[in-house]
């Protein structure tokens, strides 16, 4: 049983999804989804435990066919770190989905909603587990296609979800197709699709223009998928018009998985010794990352819709992850992994808390939260803590992220970038303060609808807030995990 | 020159790819965007399928004769999967277009952007 965990991680939600489509009851569809996400969470924790205990990587041969002929699933320190984020967020957001989906989705569509929900989670888990490059594409499309459908389900409340989903589909498909083009070139060069085998064979062949083109196509496709500036235009409408639960799930996990795939392909396959990586990719990521950090933060400051505000801030946070990767050192990559983990917790908490307001007022804007601090204190406090973590205030997980990122920048003598990273983080204070001002310092306007909250509504957001603070104070397990994860890709050098 | 001509399949792929990509970017009509996307994807399918061809190779069906040269079947199998993905994408895309037509009465990008701006102004008005 324990031996089969890598495949169970993916197959449980994948098989449960069509079964849930058959369940017509509203409550039972949610309950089944909740149980399935709970099981996947337990599996991912067991996998993490196994990998961190033994220090070895788990390799699972599908159908008993060993690599490179067969397709293998590989769990190493890096994938074992990302899996619990996806499943854990999936579990908590599903808990919140009970009231969010009841409020926002037509009752007839609940079973189908949760089918697409589990498919998108299964797709993300597949991308992280698999050791086959073409498998990554298939899982990428499984998770993306169901994500398009989920975003479009926001149309029941706001018809603008439909064009948002369509543009997301166009850009998402272009991104995935770019990835396939790059993969095709790689296959022509090496004759294999297994990630480890690719790495071995690429090291032997001459670094030709075809290899550079393969790298560029794959990187570009994944930049689109992870919404790296300036390829982020699909993200803000998609997140802001999607149903609240979907926005929370995707903001916390979808782009993170693409970041992981980028790291896996760039460092795990091409390797740091590949000239295109060491001299091309690093500069590109550092430049786009820091511009994205400023553009996202500044756009968030002038935004009045809370979902859009935090979607813009996601652009900035993804910029920090890109910077971490772009430093091209083990410390930088570890910082990127730490931030990937922490940002998933913060953004999950923020979008869940916004969902509590959005489910009641339709949209959460600066105006609808005026004076809300006294009416829904738990929800607004969750937003406050999430915002503080985004800035990087000490005792929150965001502080650890920024600390390690800036430290890694300084180690590699990127003084200016370290300063700019600090400044752009501090700028986040402006939009968090704007929320504090609206929620606590302004009175509730006359005639504004009363907001309410029940423990079931704020509990999921608070679970993630507590995790954010927990990992801010007791950061060492996460830091160790991230350092080990980074070491996977720098085995030779570090 | 001969080597360039020998690689005519790549030229075909690149021409198709650029045609499709141009349609995706430049066309405002959503159905045309989807058609462009399909052409773009098809060019990638052809890139894969043409790379599987081995000179003088025959269809990869075992004949029992060890001297037979086979084409590489793996790219074909990959593209079968990619075609399925492409069909699913197309289906979701057209389903969205139908819903957009129903709610906006248009499938032109620029008109929808105007209507979305009106929605934005209307919801701002409600909130204030």
Contacts between the chains, C-beta under 8 A, distances in Angstrom:
chain1	res1	chain2	res2	distance
A	134	B	78	5.6
A	134	B	81	7.5
A	137	B	82	7.6
A	137	B	85	7.9
A	138	B	81	6.1
A	138	B	85	6.8
A	141	B	85	4.6
A	141	B	88	7.5
A	141	B	89	7.2
A	145	B	85	7.9
A	145	B	88	5.7
A	145	B	89	6.5
A	145	B	92	5.8
A	148	B	92	5.5
A	148	B	96	7.3
A	149	B	92	6.4
A	152	B	96	5.9
A	152	B	99	7.0
A	155	B	99	6.5
A	155	B	103	6.9
A	158	B	119	7.4
A	158	B	123	8.0
A	159	B	103	4.1
A	159	B	104	6.8
A	159	B	119	7.2
A	160	B	116	5.1
A	160	B	119	5.8
A	162	B	96	5.9
A	162	B	99	5.2
A	162	B	100	4.7
A	162	B	103	6.3
A	162	B	104	7.7
A	163	B	100	6.1
A	163	B	104	7.7
A	163	B	112	5.2
A	163	B	116	6.6
A	165	B	96	5.7
A	166	B	30	6.4
A	166	B	93	6.9
A	166	B	96	4.7
A	166	B	97	7.0
A	166	B	100	6.5
A	169	B	89	6.9
A	169	B	92	6.3
A	169	B	93	5.4
A	169	B	96	6.6
A	170	B	24	6.3
A	170	B	33	6.0
A	170	B	37	6.4
A	170	B	93	7.7
A	173	B	37	5.9
A	173	B	41	7.5
A	173	B	89	5.3
A	174	B	21	7.6
A	174	B	24	6.6
A	174	B	37	7.4
A	174	B	40	7.2
A	177	B	40	6.2
A	177	B	41	5.7
A	177	B	44	5.7
A	180	B	44	5.5
A	180	B	82	6.5
A	181	B	44	5.5
A	181	B	47	6.9
A	184	B	44	6.8
A	184	B	47	5.3
A	184	B	48	5.3
A	184	B	51	6.8
A	184	B	75	7.8
A	187	B	48	7.9
A	187	B	51	7.3
A	187	B	75	7.1
A	188	B	51	5.3
A	193	B	78	7.9
A	362	B	123	7.9
A	363	B	123	6.5
A	363	B	127	7.4
A	365	B	127	5.6
A	367	B	127	4.8
A	367	B	128	6.4
A	368	B	127	6.4
